[in-house]
Amino acid sequence: MTDFYSTKSIANNLSNGAIDRLGVIDIGSNSVRLVIFDGAARSPAYFFNEKVLCALGDNLGPNGDLNDINKQRALSAIKRFVMLAKSMNSSLRAIATAAIRNAPNGQDFCSKICTETGLKVIIATGEEEARLSAEGVLLGWPDSDGIVCDLGGASMELAEISNGIVGAATSSPLGPLILDRLFTDPIIKRNYIKSKLIELRKLFKKNYKSIYLVGGSWRTIARLQMEISDYPLKVLHEYQINISDIKITTDWIRKSSIEKMSKVYPSSTARLKLLPTSALILQEIIENFKPKNIAISSYGIREGLLYGCMDAKLRKLDPLIEACQYMENSASRIPGFGMALFSFILPLFDKDDLKIVRLVQAACLLHDVTWRAHPDYRAEVCFEYATRANLGGLDHSERIFLALALLFRYKSSRNKSAFKSVLSILTKNEQILAKTLGKAMRFGAMLSGSMDGSMGELKILKNKKVLQIMISKNNKDLFGEVVQLRFFSLAESLGCEPSLVVQK
């Protein structure tokens, strides 16, 4: 990296699993964006997020210099962002990518930014940009395995990821802003893209099951795909698309006008103009790499800056559990009870199924975070909270499973059809299991009044098909009439007979 600033300095914001409020300005080829992170270090929340489409990679001078008008727009945006970060008591870092990296006057522009704002700018090399994007995917998707493809306006970065490690990484000139400027003939453009991807395939030789897409153009294509297919959950992060569906969408985009696309999903004209070429690039990526599925990551270079500063211990933490613990600590009535509830109901589930155990733990941590909502709507609010919350490390089916379990935490049945379309993401067995989890949380929280130490011991006697609760003599009066009804309902969900044992 050009020695304006070292990313190692960001590590100073990380301490014992906590993080100070940290802002990142991403000066890209198409947009300039400020993101301010806050919250749990391993799974930070987006305290503030704003972008301006400055198109620094467009309308370049004869020798490739940045356009004066676009530079001024970018500088104005950066000045605003610096003031906002100060008002929010946030430290601030800035990183520039291909447009500034490739422009003869790019470094001079960074010097001007520093002179007028005091902000030093990291100018990332192509390989560094690819690695940062890949590390951003790992921050929110620790088990990702495949190849990351980050499409900006002036370049496209590729990086291998597997077992939490970034492998080969490189940059290419396959940015739609550049391609649209260089080629007016669609056949010549396609042949150029093909030739570059054939070269890239020589560096990335493995068979990759998944390709993780990072970047605004990819996200817009995914949103169009959601709308065209009437996909029920409008959350882009960890949205997975099979190859046949994405081919249909990219073909549709390449044949559609900006007006037609904007009617399906309103977006800026500047963004929509890039989509036909972006769709063409994606088609050729699929043709060359032959992945089994496409996955969308909302995390990229900005999140990669954070991840690159984390030590090995912090990286190994589960972003989902970390986020849920943070939410419990900040929003529940009795922080810490979630883990007691988890220990109490865990015997009802298969401990060898680590995926389910993890979701049970997350649900227990979140079981009380919407308690301030009106009781008549608490179940629905809880469901919406889980489907919309900034949670990393879970796919769409896991997100809906979590939401449904939390719905049944507060509601004995779901007579309303408002959630029917979203529930189609889950199998019938997953819906039943989520309902059981919700009833188990409902029973455990009611039994003890959400106070640790009074719940007793819960277990299933499988040979007798009995759900047994063992409770101490001192606490037997807690097992009142309403609690009994909750216990009977849980036993019914499990196909068991209820049994109360009072310990002497």
C-alpha positions as CSV (number, residue, x, y, z in Angstrom):
1,M,0.0,0.0,0.0
2,T,1.1,3.6,-0.6
3,D,2.5,4.7,2.6
4,F,-0.1,7.3,3.5
5,Y,-1.5,5.2,6.3
6,S,-1.1,1.7,7.8
7,T,-4.0,-0.6,8.4
8,K,-2.2,-1.8,11.5
9,S,-3.3,1.4,13.3
10,I,-6.9,0.2,13.2
11,A,-5.8,-2.6,15.6
12,N,-5.6,0.1,18.3
13,N,-9.4,0.2,18.2
14,L,-9.7,-3.5,19.2
15,S,-9.3,-4.4,22.8
16,N,-10.6,-7.5,24.7
17,G,-13.4,-8.1,22.3
18,A,-14.6,-4.5,22.4
19,I,-14.3,-1.9,19.6
20,D,-14.4,1.8,19.6
21,R,-16.7,3.4,17.1
22,L,-14.8,3.2,13.8
23,G,-15.6,4.9,10.5
24,V,-14.3,3.8,7.1
25,I,-14.4,6.0,4.0
26,D,-14.3,3.8,0.8
27,I,-13.3,5.9,-2.2
28,G,-14.3,3.7,-5.1
29,S,-14.5,4.0,-8.8
30,N,-18.3,4.5,-8.8
31,S,-19.1,5.6,-5.3
32,V,-17.7,7.2,-2.1
33,R,-19.1,5.7,1.0
34,L,-18.9,6.3,4.7
35,V,-19.7,3.4,7.1
36,I,-19.4,3.8,10.8
37,F,-19.2,0.5,12.7
38,D,-20.2,0.1,16.3
39,G,-21.1,-2.7,18.7
40,A,-19.6,-6.2,19.1
41,A,-16.1,-6.3,17.7
42,R,-16.6,-9.6,15.9
43,S,-19.9,-8.6,14.5
44,P,-20.1,-4.8,14.3
45,A,-23.3,-3.0,13.6
46,Y,-23.7,-0.3,11.0
47,F,-24.1,2.9,13.1
48,F,-24.1,5.1,10.1
49,N,-24.0,4.4,6.3
50,E,-24.1,6.9,3.5
51,K,-22.8,6.9,-0.1
52,V,-22.5,9.4,-3.0
53,L,-22.2,8.2,-6.6
54,C,-19.2,10.3,-7.7
55,A,-18.1,8.1,-10.6
56,L,-14.4,8.8,-10.2
57,G,-13.6,6.1,-12.7
58,D,-15.7,7.7,-15.4
59,N,-15.1,10.6,-17.8
60,L,-11.3,10.4,-17.4
61,G,-9.0,12.7,-19.2
62,P,-7.0,11.7,-22.3
63,N,-4.1,10.4,-20.2
64,G,-6.4,8.7,-17.7
65,D,-6.5,11.6,-15.2
66,L,-9.5,11.9,-12.8
67,N,-12.2,14.3,-14.0
68,D,-12.1,17.6,-12.1
69,I,-15.9,17.7,-11.6
70,N,-16.0,14.2,-10.2
71,K,-13.0,14.9,-8.0
72,Q,-14.8,17.9,-6.5
73,R,-17.9,15.8,-5.9
74,A,-15.8,13.2,-4.1
75,L,-13.9,15.8,-2.1
76,S,-17.2,17.5,-1.0
77,A,-18.6,14.1,0.1
78,I,-15.4,13.3,2.0
79,K,-15.4,16.7,3.8
80,R,-19.0,16.0,4.9
81,F,-18.1,12.5,6.0
82,V,-15.1,13.7,8.1
83,M,-17.4,16.2,9.9
84,L,-20.0,13.5,10.5
85,A,-17.4,11.1,11.9
86,K,-16.2,13.8,14.3
87,S,-19.7,14.6,15.5
88,M,-20.3,10.9,16.2
89,N,-17.0,10.6,18.1
90,S,-15.7,8.1,15.6
91,S,-12.1,7.4,14.6
92,L,-11.8,7.4,10.8
93,R,-9.9,5.6,8.1
94,A,-10.0,6.0,4.3
95,I,-9.1,3.6,1.5
96,A,-9.0,4.3,-2.2
97,T,-9.2,1.6,-4.9
98,A,-8.8,1.2,-8.7
99,A,-9.9,4.6,-9.9
100,I,-7.4,6.5,-7.8
101,R,-4.8,3.7,-8.0
102,N,-4.8,3.8,-11.8
103,A,-5.1,7.5,-12.4
104,P,-1.8,9.5,-12.9
105,N,-3.2,12.3,-10.7
106,G,-4.7,9.9,-8.1
107,Q,-1.9,10.3,-5.5
108,D,-2.1,14.1,-5.9
109,F,-5.8,13.9,-5.2
110,C,-5.2,12.0,-2.0
111,S,-2.7,14.6,-1.0
112,K,-5.3,17.3,-1.6
113,I,-7.8,15.3,0.6
114,C,-5.2,15.2,3.3
115,T,-4.5,18.9,3.1
116,E,-8.1,20.0,3.2
117,T,-9.5,17.4,5.7
118,G,-6.5,16.0,7.6
119,L,-7.5,12.6,6.5
120,K,-4.7,10.3,5.3
121,V,-5.8,7.8,2.5
122,I,-4.7,4.2,2.0
123,I,-4.3,3.5,-1.7
124,A,-4.7,-0.2,-2.0
125,T,-2.9,-2.3,-4.7
126,G,-5.1,-4.6,-6.7
127,E,-4.0,-7.7,-4.7
128,E,-4.5,-5.9,-1.4
129,E,-8.0,-4.8,-2.5
130,A,-8.8,-8.4,-3.4
131,R,-7.6,-9.7,-0.1
132,L,-9.5,-7.0,1.9
133,S,-12.7,-7.9,0.1
134,A,-12.2,-11.6,0.8
135,E,-11.5,-10.9,4.4
136,G,-14.7,-8.9,4.5
137,V,-16.6,-11.9,3.3
138,L,-14.9,-14.0,6.1
139,L,-16.0,-11.5,8.7
140,G,-19.6,-12.1,8.1
141,W,-19.4,-15.6,6.6
142,P,-16.7,-17.6,8.4
143,D,-17.3,-20.9,6.8
144,S,-17.3,-19.6,3.2
145,D,-15.4,-21.7,0.8
146,G,-14.9,-20.8,-2.8
147,I,-13.9,-17.6,-4.7
148,V,-14.7,-14.0,-3.9
149,C,-15.4,-11.7,-6.9
150,D,-15.6,-8.0,-6.0
151,L,-16.8,-5.9,-9.0
152,G,-16.1,-2.2,-8.8
153,G,-16.5,0.4,-11.5
154,A,-12.9,0.3,-12.8
155,S,-11.7,-3.2,-11.8
156,M,-12.7,-6.7,-10.6
157,E,-10.9,-8.5,-7.9
158,L,-10.7,-12.2,-7.3
159,A,-9.6,-14.1,-4.2
160,E,-9.8,-17.7,-3.0
161,I,-11.2,-18.4,0.5
162,S,-11.2,-21.6,2.5
163,N,-10.9,-22.6,6.1
164,G,-10.9,-19.0,7.1
165,I,-7.8,-18.2,5.0
166,V,-7.4,-16.1,1.9
167,G,-5.5,-17.8,-0.9
168,A,-4.5,-16.5,-4.3
169,A,-5.7,-12.9,-4.9
170,T,-5.5,-10.6,-7.9
171,S,-7.1,-7.7,-9.7
172,S,-8.2,-7.3,-13.3
173,P,-9.4,-4.4,-15.5
174,L,-12.9,-5.9,-15.9
175,G,-14.8,-2.9,-14.4
176,P,-18.0,-2.0,-16.3
177,L,-17.1,1.7,-16.3
178,I,-13.9,1.0,-18.2
179,L,-15.4,-1.6,-20.4
180,D,-18.3,0.6,-21.5
181,R,-15.8,3.4,-22.3
182,L,-13.4,1.1,-24.3
183,F,-15.9,-1.0,-26.2
184,T,-19.1,0.0,-28.0
185,D,-19.3,-3.3,-30.0
186,P,-20.9,-5.9,-27.7
187,I,-19.2,-8.8,-29.5
188,I,-15.7,-7.3,-29.1
189,K,-16.5,-6.5,-25.4
190,R,-17.6,-10.0,-24.7
191,N,-14.5,-11.5,-26.4
192,Y,-12.3,-9.2,-24.4
193,I,-14.0,-10.3,-21.1
194,K,-13.6,-13.9,-22.2
195,S,-9.9,-13.5,-22.9
196,K,-9.2,-11.9,-19.5
197,L,-11.2,-14.6,-17.6
198,I,-9.3,-17.3,-19.4
199,E,-6.1,-15.7,-18.1
200,L,-7.5,-15.5,-14.6
201,R,-8.6,-19.1,-14.7
202,K,-4.9,-20.1,-15.0
203,L,-4.2,-18.5,-11.6
204,F,-7.4,-19.9,-10.0
205,K,-7.1,-23.5,-11.0
206,K,-9.4,-25.3,-8.5
207,N,-13.0,-26.3,-8.9
208,Y,-15.0,-23.8,-6.9
209,K,-18.5,-24.8,-5.7
210,S,-19.4,-21.2,-4.7
211,I,-18.7,-17.8,-6.0
212,Y,-19.2,-14.9,-3.5
213,L,-20.2,-11.7,-5.1
214,V,-19.2,-8.4,-3.6
215,G,-20.1,-4.9,-4.9
216,G,-23.0,-2.6,-5.7
217,S,-23.6,-3.9,-9.2
218,W,-23.8,-7.5,-8.1
219,R,-26.2,-6.5,-5.2
220,T,-28.5,-4.7,-7.7
221,I,-28.5,-7.7,-10.0
222,A,-29.5,-9.9,-6.9
223,R,-32.3,-7.5,-6.0
224,L,-33.6,-7.6,-9.5
225,Q,-33.5,-11.4,-9.3
226,M,-35.4,-11.4,-6.0
227,E,-38.1,-9.2,-7.5
228,I,-38.4,-11.2,-10.7
229,S,-38.7,-14.5,-8.9
230,D,-40.9,-13.0,-6.1
231,Y,-38.4,-14.2,-3.5
232,P,-40.0,-13.6,-0.1
233,L,-37.0,-12.4,2.1
234,K,-35.5,-9.1,0.9
235,V,-32.1,-9.6,2.7
236,L,-29.2,-9.6,0.4
237,H,-26.5,-10.9,2.7
238,E,-26.0,-14.6,2.3
239,Y,-28.7,-14.7,-0.4
240,Q,-27.9,-17.8,-2.5
241,I,-29.0,-18.2,-6.2
242,N,-28.8,-21.3,-8.3
243,I,-27.1,-21.0,-11.6
244,S,-30.1,-21.5,-13.8
245,D,-32.0,-18.7,-12.1
246,I,-29.1,-16.2,-12.3
247,K,-28.7,-17.0,-16.0
248,I,-32.4,-16.1,-16.6
249,T,-31.9,-12.8,-14.7
250,T,-28.7,-11.8,-16.4
251,D,-30.3,-12.5,-19.8
252,W,-33.2,-10.3,-18.9
253,I,-31.0,-7.5,-17.7
254,R,-29.0,-7.5,-20.9
255,K,-32.2,-7.2,-23.0
256,S,-33.9,-4.6,-20.8
257,S,-33.8,-0.8,-20.8
258,I,-32.9,1.3,-17.8
259,E,-36.6,2.3,-17.5
260,K,-37.7,-1.3,-17.5
261,M,-35.2,-2.3,-14.8
262,S,-36.1,0.7,-12.6
263,K,-39.8,-0.3,-12.7
264,V,-38.8,-3.7,-11.2
265,Y,-36.3,-2.4,-8.7
266,P,-35.8,1.4,-8.4
267,S,-32.1,2.3,-8.3
268,S,-29.9,5.2,-9.5
269,T,-29.5,5.6,-13.2
270,A,-25.8,5.6,-12.8
271,R,-26.0,2.1,-11.2
272,L,-28.5,0.7,-13.7
273,K,-26.3,1.9,-16.6
274,L,-23.6,-0.5,-15.4
275,L,-25.8,-3.6,-15.1
276,P,-25.8,-4.9,-18.7
277,T,-22.0,-5.1,-18.8
278,S,-22.0,-6.4,-15.2
279,A,-24.4,-9.1,-16.2
280,L,-22.2,-10.0,-19.2
281,I,-19.2,-10.3,-16.9
282,L,-21.1,-12.6,-14.5
283,Q,-22.2,-14.8,-17.4
284,E,-18.6,-15.2,-18.5
285,I,-17.5,-15.9,-14.9
286,I,-20.1,-18.7,-14.6
287,E,-19.0,-20.1,-18.0
288,N,-15.3,-20.1,-17.0
289,F,-15.5,-21.2,-13.3
290,K,-18.7,-23.3,-13.5
291,P,-19.8,-22.9,-9.9
292,K,-22.7,-24.8,-8.4
293,N,-24.2,-21.6,-6.9
294,I,-23.9,-17.9,-6.5
295,A,-23.9,-16.2,-3.1
296,I,-24.2,-12.5,-2.3
297,S,-22.1,-10.9,0.4
298,S,-23.0,-7.5,1.7
299,Y,-19.6,-7.4,3.4
300,G,-16.5,-6.4,1.5
301,I,-13.5,-4.1,1.6
302,R,-14.7,-1.9,4.5
303,E,-15.4,-5.0,6.7
304,G,-12.1,-6.5,5.5
305,L,-10.3,-3.6,7.1
306,L,-11.7,-4.6,10.4
307,Y,-11.2,-8.3,9.9
308,G,-7.5,-7.8,8.9
309,C,-6.8,-6.2,12.2
310,M,-8.4,-8.9,14.4
311,D,-6.1,-11.3,16.1
312,A,-6.6,-15.1,15.7
313,K,-8.6,-15.4,18.9
314,L,-11.1,-12.7,17.9
315,R,-11.5,-14.1,14.4
316,K,-12.5,-17.5,15.8
317,L,-15.5,-16.1,17.6
318,D,-18.8,-16.8,16.1
319,P,-20.2,-13.5,14.6
320,L,-23.8,-14.7,15.1
321,I,-23.4,-15.5,18.8
322,E,-21.3,-12.4,19.4
323,A,-24.0,-10.2,17.8
324,C,-26.8,-12.0,19.8
325,Q,-24.9,-11.6,23.1
326,Y,-24.4,-7.9,22.3
327,M,-28.1,-7.5,21.6
328,E,-29.0,-9.3,24.8
329,N,-26.7,-7.2,26.9
330,S,-28.1,-3.9,25.4
331,A,-31.8,-4.7,25.1
332,S,-33.0,-7.6,27.3
333,R,-34.5,-7.2,30.8
334,I,-32.1,-9.6,32.4
335,P,-28.8,-9.8,30.5
336,G,-27.1,-13.2,31.0
337,F,-30.3,-15.2,31.3
338,G,-30.2,-16.3,27.7
339,M,-27.3,-18.7,28.4
340,A,-29.2,-20.1,31.5
341,L,-32.2,-20.7,29.2
342,F,-30.0,-22.3,26.6
343,S,-28.5,-24.8,29.1
344,F,-32.0,-25.6,30.4
345,I,-33.6,-26.5,27.1
346,L,-30.6,-27.9,25.3
347,P,-31.4,-31.5,26.4
348,L,-34.4,-31.4,24.1
349,F,-32.2,-31.1,21.0
350,D,-29.6,-33.2,19.3
351,K,-26.3,-32.0,20.8
352,D,-24.4,-33.6,17.9
353,D,-26.1,-31.3,15.4
354,L,-23.9,-28.3,15.8
355,K,-25.9,-26.2,13.4
356,I,-29.1,-26.6,15.5
357,V,-27.2,-26.2,18.8
358,R,-25.9,-22.9,17.5
359,L,-29.3,-21.7,16.4
360,V,-30.8,-22.7,19.8
361,Q,-28.1,-20.7,21.6
362,A,-28.8,-17.6,19.3
363,A,-32.5,-17.9,19.9
364,C,-32.1,-18.0,23.7
365,L,-29.9,-14.9,23.6
366,L,-32.5,-13.0,21.6
367,H,-35.6,-14.4,23.4
368,D,-36.2,-11.2,25.4
369,V,-34.8,-8.3,23.3
370,T,-38.2,-7.1,22.0
371,W,-39.9,-7.1,25.5
372,R,-40.7,-3.4,25.2
373,A,-43.0,-4.0,22.2
374,H,-46.7,-4.0,22.9
375,P,-47.8,-7.5,24.1
376,D,-50.3,-7.8,21.3
377,Y,-47.6,-7.4,18.7
378,R,-44.5,-8.8,20.5
379,A,-44.5,-12.0,18.5
380,E,-44.7,-10.3,15.2
381,V,-42.1,-7.7,16.2
382,C,-39.8,-10.5,17.3
383,F,-40.2,-12.2,14.0
384,E,-39.5,-9.0,12.0
385,Y,-36.5,-8.3,14.3
386,A,-34.8,-11.5,13.5
387,T,-35.5,-11.3,9.7
388,R,-34.2,-7.7,9.5
389,A,-31.4,-7.6,12.1
390,N,-27.8,-7.1,11.2
391,L,-26.7,-10.7,11.8
392,G,-23.8,-12.4,10.1
393,G,-22.9,-16.0,9.9
394,L,-26.3,-17.4,9.0
395,D,-28.0,-18.2,5.7
396,H,-31.6,-17.4,4.8
397,S,-33.1,-20.6,6.0
398,E,-31.3,-20.3,9.4
399,R,-32.5,-16.7,9.7
400,I,-36.1,-17.7,9.1
401,F,-35.7,-20.6,11.5
402,L,-34.5,-18.2,14.2
403,A,-37.4,-15.8,13.4
404,L,-40.0,-18.5,13.6
405,A,-38.7,-19.9,16.9
406,L,-38.8,-16.3,18.4
407,L,-42.4,-16.0,17.1
408,F,-43.4,-19.1,19.0
409,R,-41.6,-17.8,22.0
410,Y,-44.4,-15.3,22.4
411,K,-47.2,-16.9,20.5
412,S,-48.9,-20.3,20.9
413,S,-50.0,-20.5,17.3
414,R,-49.5,-18.6,14.0
415,N,-53.1,-18.2,12.7
416,K,-52.2,-15.2,10.6
417,S,-50.9,-15.8,7.1
418,A,-48.6,-12.8,7.1
419,F,-45.5,-15.0,7.3
420,K,-46.6,-17.8,5.0
421,S,-44.5,-16.7,2.0
422,V,-41.3,-16.3,4.0
423,L,-41.8,-19.7,5.7
424,S,-41.7,-21.4,2.3
425,I,-37.9,-21.1,2.7
426,L,-38.0,-23.7,5.4
427,T,-38.9,-27.4,5.1
428,K,-41.8,-28.7,7.0
429,N,-39.5,-30.5,9.5
430,E,-37.6,-27.3,10.1
431,Q,-40.8,-25.4,10.8
432,I,-41.8,-28.0,13.4
433,L,-38.4,-27.9,15.1
434,A,-38.5,-24.1,15.2
435,K,-42.0,-24.3,16.8
436,T,-40.7,-26.7,19.4
437,L,-37.7,-24.4,20.2
438,G,-40.1,-21.4,20.6
439,K,-42.3,-23.4,23.0
440,A,-39.3,-24.6,25.0
441,M,-38.1,-21.0,25.4
442,R,-41.6,-19.8,26.3
443,F,-41.9,-22.5,29.0
444,G,-38.4,-21.9,30.5
445,A,-38.8,-18.2,30.7
446,M,-42.3,-18.4,32.2
447,L,-41.3,-21.1,34.7
448,S,-38.5,-19.1,36.3
449,G,-39.7,-15.6,35.5
450,S,-36.4,-15.3,33.6
451,M,-34.4,-15.8,36.8
452,D,-31.5,-18.2,36.7
453,G,-31.4,-20.9,39.4
454,S,-35.1,-21.8,39.6
455,M,-35.8,-23.7,36.5
456,G,-34.7,-27.2,37.6
457,E,-33.7,-29.9,35.1
458,L,-35.5,-30.7,31.8
459,K,-35.0,-34.0,29.9
460,I,-36.6,-36.4,27.6
461,L,-36.9,-40.1,28.6
462,K,-36.8,-41.5,25.1
463,N,-37.5,-45.1,26.0
464,K,-40.8,-44.0,27.7
465,K,-41.6,-41.0,25.4
466,V,-41.8,-38.8,28.5
467,L,-40.8,-35.1,28.9
468,Q,-39.7,-34.8,32.5
469,I,-39.1,-31.6,34.5
470,M,-37.3,-32.1,37.8
471,I,-37.7,-29.1,40.2
472,S,-36.6,-28.6,43.8
473,K,-39.1,-28.7,46.6
474,N,-38.4,-25.1,47.4
475,N,-39.3,-24.0,43.9
476,K,-42.3,-26.3,43.3
477,D,-44.8,-23.5,43.8
478,L,-43.4,-21.8,40.7
479,F,-45.0,-24.6,38.7
480,G,-48.4,-22.8,38.6
481,E,-51.4,-23.4,36.3
482,V,-50.2,-21.3,33.4
483,V,-46.8,-22.9,33.6
484,Q,-48.4,-26.3,33.5
485,L,-50.2,-25.4,30.3
486,R,-46.9,-24.3,28.7
487,F,-45.3,-27.5,29.8
488,F,-48.1,-29.6,28.4
489,S,-48.0,-27.8,25.1
490,L,-44.2,-28.4,24.8
491,A,-44.6,-32.1,25.6
492,E,-47.3,-32.3,22.9
493,S,-44.9,-30.8,20.3
494,L,-42.3,-33.4,21.2
495,G,-44.8,-36.3,21.1
496,C,-44.2,-37.0,24.8
497,E,-46.2,-37.4,28.0
498,P,-45.5,-34.6,30.6
499,S,-44.0,-35.6,33.9
500,L,-43.3,-33.4,37.0
501,V,-40.8,-34.7,39.5
502,V,-40.4,-32.7,42.8
503,Q,-37.0,-33.4,44.3
504,K,-36.8,-33.8,48.1
